[in-house]
Amino acid sequence: MKGKMIDKIINGTYKKDNPNEDIGYQKWEVTKTYEVTMIYTITAKTKEQAEELLDHKEDPKEEIDDYGKTFRETIKSRYYFDLSGDEPVEWKKIEECVPNEDTNSDNDFAYFLNYEDPDWTKDDYQWRKNEDGTDIKEDKR
């Protein structure tokens, strides 16, 4: 750190009055469950061959339009979502952008919060905001 920064560190913070715009943003992992109905159209000589084709091609993450052992054996799927929203939505805060803890070599390496240089952290003890965006009152340092 340059000597000029000493003059700008106020109450253990740097640039708190003009922080980086990313500070205070939060990241969320949201789990929302939908009911999915898969409908398959399978062409095969026997039900057993159709079941075998289904077992090898079933992937509920995407629709299927594929062949079996020959071009005559086919499998197609489409899905329908039930968007009724009956299942609860799960929210989990996973990260927050916070001021970076820094040291000042000109002042016996004293710690200060650098609001100009933010950092994303997954450590909840470093978070400074509640989920509703209000400040966490206790100092977790």
C-alpha positions in Angstrom: 0.0 0.0 0.0 1.2 3.5 -0.8 1.5 6.1 1.9 -1.5 8.1 0.6 -3.8 5.3 1.5 -3.1 5.8 5.2 -4.8 9.2 5.0 -7.9 7.6 3.4 -8.3 4.7 5.9 -11.1 5.8 8.2 -12.2 3.7 11.2 -10.7 0.6 9.7 -12.2 1.0 6.3 -11.1 2.3 2.9 -13.5 3.9 0.4 -16.6 2.9 2.5 -18.2 6.2 1.3 -17.7 5.2 -2.4 -17.7 1.3 -2.4 -17.4 -1.0 -5.5 -20.9 -1.5 -7.0 -20.7 -5.3 -6.6 -20.5 -5.2 -2.8 -23.8 -6.3 -1.2 -24.9 -8.6 -4.1 -25.8 -12.1 -3.0 -26.0 -15.4 -4.9 -28.8 -17.9 -4.3 -29.2 -21.5 -5.1 -32.9 -22.1 -5.8 -34.5 -25.5 -6.1 -38.0 -25.6 -7.6 -39.6 -29.0 -8.3 -41.8 -29.6 -11.3 -43.7 -32.7 -12.2 -42.7 -33.9 -15.6 -44.5 -36.5 -17.7 -42.5 -38.1 -20.4 -44.3 -39.7 -23.3 -42.4 -42.0 -25.5 -43.3 -43.3 -29.0 -41.2 -46.4 -29.7 -41.1 -48.5 -32.8 -39.8 -52.1 -32.4 -40.8 -55.6 -33.4 -41.6 -56.7 -29.9 -42.4 -55.1 -26.5 -39.2 -56.6 -25.1 -37.1 -54.8 -27.8 -39.1 -51.6 -27.1 -38.3 -51.9 -23.4 -34.6 -52.5 -24.2 -34.5 -49.4 -26.4 -36.2 -47.3 -23.7 -33.8 -48.5 -21.0 -30.8 -47.5 -23.2 -32.1 -44.1 -24.4 -34.1 -42.9 -21.4 -32.8 -39.5 -20.3 -35.4 -37.3 -18.7 -33.3 -34.2 -19.0 -33.9 -33.9 -22.8 -36.3 -34.9 -25.5 -35.2 -37.9 -27.6 -35.4 -38.5 -31.3 -33.1 -41.5 -32.0 -32.7 -44.9 -33.5 -32.2 -48.4 -32.1 -30.1 -51.1 -33.8 -31.6 -50.2 -37.2 -33.2 -47.1 -38.7 -36.6 -48.8 -38.3 -36.3 -49.0 -34.6 -37.0 -45.5 -33.3 -37.6 -43.8 -30.1 -39.1 -40.3 -29.7 -40.1 -38.5 -26.5 -41.6 -35.3 -25.5 -42.4 -34.0 -22.0 -45.1 -31.9 -20.4 -44.5 -29.9 -17.3 -47.0 -29.5 -14.5 -46.4 -26.0 -13.4 -48.9 -25.9 -10.7 -46.3 -24.9 -8.2 -47.5 -27.3 -5.5 -44.0 -28.1 -4.3 -42.2 -25.6 -2.0 -39.4 -23.6 -3.4 -36.1 -24.0 -1.5 -33.8 -21.0 -1.3 -30.2 -21.2 0.0 -27.8 -18.2 0.1 -24.5 -19.5 -1.2 -22.3 -16.4 -1.7 -22.0 -12.7 -1.0 -19.8 -10.0 -2.4 -18.0 -8.3 0.6 -15.2 -5.8 1.0 -11.8 -7.4 1.0 -9.9 -7.6 4.2 -6.5 -5.9 3.6 -3.5 -4.9 5.6 -1.6 -1.6 5.6 2.2 -2.2 5.6 2.7 1.5 6.5 0.8 1.0 9.8 2.2 -2.2 11.3 0.1 -4.3 8.9 -3.2 -3.2 10.6 -6.3 -4.8 9.1 -8.9 -2.7 7.3 -11.9 -3.4 5.0 -11.1 -2.3 1.5 -14.5 -1.3 -0.2 -12.7 -0.6 -3.5 -11.6 -4.3 -3.8 -14.5 -6.7 -3.3 -14.4 -10.5 -3.0 -17.1 -13.2 -3.4 -17.2 -15.4 -0.4 -19.1 -18.6 0.4 -18.2 -18.3 4.2 -21.4 -17.2 5.9 -19.4 -15.8 8.9 -18.0 -13.2 6.5 -21.4 -12.1 5.1 -22.5 -8.6 5.9 -26.1 -8.7 4.6 -29.2 -10.5 5.7 -31.2 -12.2 3.0 -33.6 -9.2 2.9 -30.6 -6.9 2.1 -30.4 -5.3 5.5 -27.0 -5.1 7.3 -26.0 -7.8 9.7 -25.6 -6.0 13.0 -22.9 -8.1 14.7 -19.3 -7.8 13.5 -18.2 -11.3 12.5 -14.5 -10.6 12.2 
